[in-house]
Amino acid sequence: MSSDSDLTARARIRDAAIALFTERGIAGATIRDIAQAAGVSSGLLRHHFGSKEGLRDACDEFALARITQLQMAFTESQALGGALAPDAMALQQYLVRSLMDGSPRGQAMFAAAVQGGERWLAGTKLETDDPRAFVAVLGAMKLGMFLMRDQLTAALGEDVGELPGYVRMIRASLEIFSQPLLTPEQAEQGMKALDRLRDSSTGEKGPWRMPSMPED
């Protein structure tokens, strides 16, 4: 994740933390393990980041900023290859693990990602009447690929967390995004149907609610 010129002790600690947080979860990676993986002392880690929470904040900030940078570079140059940088896979996996841990910090990071997505959307020619919903749902759809790693791995017969399977997964997503799945007429019909559903959302049975998922 770091370039040769960025291999300072702080960067090594951050990169080791991202790798271990992704592999074991935030709770499962200890300060000692991270320091050992980075080749530094626990004291030096605490000197740079204060605590594991401070280290996690730094990892979140770095990963989110890097992914946003790649997205913005794609918007400006329209060269998709830049968005598929070698470090993108590892950072995407880290962000999914961090976002899905259910903590307030994860919620705040998703909100920050949505705000970054709105800035990205403003620089495109994409059309939407609801920019916030557009980028939030798009982000959730993209995260879903990584969240369902086990299911995709079973369906494809190769681990999508490893490079060959990851390339296959992203290639499929590019094919999906590169062609319309609905005709303009179908999209218009769907929008009108949703408008009718919204307008009739309150009736004799009360407001409509999405069905809850069954609990284990």
Secondary structure by P-SEA (a helix, b strand, c coil): ccccccccaaaaaaaaaaaaaaacccccccaaaaaaaacccaaaaaaacccaaaaaaaaaaaaaaaaaaaaaaaaaccccccccccaaaaaaaaaaaaaacccaaaaaaaaaaaaaaaaaaaacccccccaaaaaaaaaaaaaaaaaaaaaaaaaaccccccaaaaaaaaaaaaaaaacccccaaaaaaaaaaaaaaaaacccccccccccccccc
